[in-house]
Amino acid sequence: MSPRLSLSDWTLEPCDVLVVGGGATGLGVAVQAALEGRQVALVEARDFASGTSSRSTKLLHGGVRYLAQGRFKLVREALRERAIVLGLAPHLAQPLPFVVHERSWWSWALTTAGLKLYQWLAGRLSLGATEMLHGAELSASVPVLPGTVAAVRYWDGQFEDARLALALAQTAQAGGARVRNHVRVVGMVRHGDGWQVQLQDGLSGQTATLQAACVVNATGVWVDALRQLALPAASPAQAMPALVKPSQGVHWVVDRALLPLKEAVLVPRTSDGRVLFAVPWLGATVIGTTDTPRDDAPLEPRPMAEELAFLLQETQQALGVCLRAQDIQSVWVGLRPLVGGGSAAAGGTARLSREHLITREAPGFVTVTGGKWTTYRSMALEVMDELVRQGDVSAPLRNARTAQHTLFGAPPPGTPAVSLRDGPGLHLLGTQAGQVANAPGSEELLGLGLTAAVVRYAARSEWAVTVEDMLARRWRVLFLDARLAARMAPRVAELLEQETGIDPALPAFLALCQQYQLSPSDLADTCTP
C-alpha cells in the first residue's frame, strides 16, 4: 500500500458506487456493494472512523433503553445484529457483563424485570443470564456503589470501534473495492447517467475526477454539507432544510486503579435523567456520556464546561470516585447525527431519532445517516436495496452474505480471544499479529504495547499516514492517555515518514494531544483531602 498511489491513477476507472464517508455506515456500504460484485470506490476526507465512529462508548448493544418505549421490533433487530457482529470479528467484538446498582428494592425489581425481558427478546442469541448480585459476589466484580441495596447483572457487547472500522475497510478492499483516506469531495455534477465527482487529496493537494454511476452520502453529521454540494439551491431562499441535528457526547478515561472494574457499570438514572456508563476498555476505564445539542459540527469538538461538571458530579455521586484534572488521562468528544434536524424543537435533542434515515433526493444520489454501530450491516443492506429499487444500479451479481462473511483479520473459529478489557496488544491485529510480531522493529518498544514494527506495518498495510492516524486509531494511545501519546509522537512521526515519504503532521497532533487533556482550571476540585 505504500507508496501512496497518485489520485489521478486511483480515479482512472469509473465505478458503480462511490461511497463518501469512511465511518461505520460508509464502510459497511462499501463491504456490501463490493461483495455484491460491484465496482466500488470509497473516499474519506480524513481517516477511517476519525469522526463519530471512533468516539463511541465502545458498546455493541441491543438497545436496552428502547424497552421502556415499547420498541420491541427495534430491540430485536439490534440484538440480531449484535450477534452477527460478535461473530464477524471476535478479536474486536466480545460479550461484556454489565452491573446495574439500585438503591431501592422497588427499582431493583423493575430493572430486573426489564433486563429479563431483554434477555428473553434475544432468545438463543442471549449472551448470558440476567441475575441478582449481592454481598461478596457483587463486590468481587465491581466496587459496591454508594447506597446500593441490590444489583443485577446482564450481558451486552463491547468492541474496539476504530479497529473494527479498519477491518471493514480491509474487507471492502479484499472484496475488490478501492478505498482511500485523506481524500475529500470538492465538487460533483450530474453527468449523463451518473455523476462526475471532483476529489482532492488532503495530503498532496492533487485533484482528479471520478465518474460514478451513483453516490452514497455517508458522511455522518456532515451529510448536509455534501447534499448542498450535490444539490445546489436555485436561490438562498430555497436552501434545503438540514437532515440532522448534531448532539455531542463527552467521555473521559481514568486509570483502572482509580475505578477497578472487571465488568461494566450502568447507572440507570443520573441527576438529569440520563444514563451513565463506566466501561473497562483496553486496560483503562471509560466513563460517559453526555447528550448536548449543537448547531454546528466541528471536526474536533471540545467538551463544554457544564458537561465536565456533570461527569465530575456523577462520577463522584453515582460511582463513588472523586476525580481531579490530573486523574483524567484523556477526554474526547463525539458528535451524534440525530435524524430530524430540519424540524428539531428548540428544547434539545431528546426527541430526535436515534434511528437511521435513507433518502434519495436525485437520481443516483442517496444519503444515509443516523443509526448506531450495532446496526451498520443492516443499514448498508438497506442502502443497496434502495439503489436497486430506484433503478440506480442493477440487481447484485451475487449474494453478499455479509452476515457470514467474517471481517479481515478475524481468527479461525475456536481461537481463544484476548479480552478487550485488557491493555492493547498485537491480538487486536487478529490473523496479522504473527507476521508483525516477528518483523524488524518488534524489539523497539514505544509505549502502551506499541512497537516500531506495528507502526511500519500500519503505514504499509493499514493506510496510516499521519501521527494521528497511528496514535488515535491504529493504536488507541490518544484515547487512553493523551500525555503519553504526546511523548510517543516524535518517534512515531519518524517511522511513518520513513515508510511513506509524507509529512506525518506532528505539530498538529501535539496540539490535538493538548485538547484531549484537562488543566486544573477545567475541573473544580471537590475532593476532600
PyMOL commands that set and color helices and strands:
alter all, ss='L'
color gray80, all
select helices_A, chain A and resi 7-10+24-35+52-54+64-69+72-88+105-125+135-141+161-174+220-230+236-238+305-317+325-327+341-343+373-389+426-437+452-461+467-474+477-480+482-500+506-515+520-522
alter helices_A, ss='H'
color red, helices_A
select strands_A, chain A and resi 15-20+40-43+59-60+93-102+131-133+150-159+178-180+183-191+194-201+207-217+244-255+264-267+276-281+284-288+292-293+328-339+356-362+365-370+445-447+450-451
alter strands_A, ss='S'
color yellow, strands_A
deselect
rebuild
show_as cartoon
